[in-house]
């Protein structure tokens, strides 16, 4: 296998976790060697055909048990939830490059990089989970993240708005506080993992911002107006809640006007 879209098809439609990680690493290695092909030779399958592992059990967010970090079970649940976010992020990166064809090759290179880094994040957290006595899949996980992908499968601008510039950007806001809580617990390895994730996620959101603005220009749309309209449409007339990490969001491609609008609750 040496075609990007064949790798994407396999990663999205096979259920074995380790195979998915191996394929992601293999695609990245071929790209670095200059041997990965970017020809789109087939149509993407419907997003409803994407396959997930049998574990973890996926629940609606309202059915997820709430645990505090002050207990061993709470720490396990925290890292399991984080592992699930990073695991779904691998899917999200593969899906955006698989589903939206005919874009510049740089688009596919950027999201392949995201897939590879999300896979690295997942591996780091899964290894940490195992040290805590459980593995990914041992606890339930919520299904909300992938629902946003399904909702935006038809529209590249909606996908870029809701996933990297919506859900992933929220990670820039909340992760610094999570790092401090983990530091307070004395979990230095966990702090280092979260700091690595935060640094990489800023770049991922920046990719989303750059391609959002590129697509707005190509479609002759006003980007800030489009961003606001799509946020309200897909978040059911609700803006993401602050406080916002203004510095990191600016570094990730948000404009001052976008941030002022988000802060005006």
Buried (B, 14 or more C-beta within 10 A) or exposed (E): EEBBBBBBBBBBEEEEBEEBBEBBBBBBEBBEEEEBBBEBEEEBEEBEEBEBEEBBEBBEEEEBEEBEBEEEBEBBBBBBBBBBBBBBBBBBBBBBBBBBEEBEEEBBBBBBBBBBBBBBBBBBBBEBBEEBEBBBBEBBBBBBBBEBBEBBBEBBBBBBBBBBBBBBBBBBBEBBEBBEBBBEEEBEEBBBBBBBBBEBBBBBBBBBBBBBBBBBEEEEBEBBEBBBBBBEEBBEEEBBEEEBBBEBBEBBBBBEEBBEBBEEE
